[in-house]
């Protein structure tokens, strides 16, 4: 009996990014392993069930590209998807020279990540699950938009500039959060 290849190891030093990626991938039926650094993954590599690595380029002491090189040199062969928030062409060139499956510029749409995982040979789940995820994403987007509208109203009624700026900042947060769900709201986008 063939085992499902759906475990993605997320290596990123930003806990919010790790959590967001875990939530998104879990919603699509992938299993995840989370690592805060390249060194943490190296220590766990022998017991990891990962079928693919999703690695931030800029990780601290050991970069994502250096992690890929180290793993190759020690006999571990993982398909790697690199991600970065930087526009630095050097990073992209290094990642491509390393032989990555994909190079994603943060923030990237869910569809782009799922396509990269598919290219890496990591399986998604059934269309029925994707539809349920799409329905949830549409609902959550609406909730975010409502929260943003409430923040805008509170900013309008604020007595001080500091309070007004705080509410406008919260409004931007909720609008940005709502936009994260654009790619999940249509199941045929996956």
PyMOL commands that set and color helices and strands:
alter all, ss='L'
color gray80, all
select helices_A, chain A and resi 15-27+38-44+64-73+89-98+110-119+127-157+161-179+182-184+187-189
alter helices_A, ss='H'
color red, helices_A
select strands_A, chain A and resi 7-11+31-35+52-56+79-84+102-105
alter strands_A, ss='S'
color yellow, strands_A
deselect
rebuild
show_as cartoon
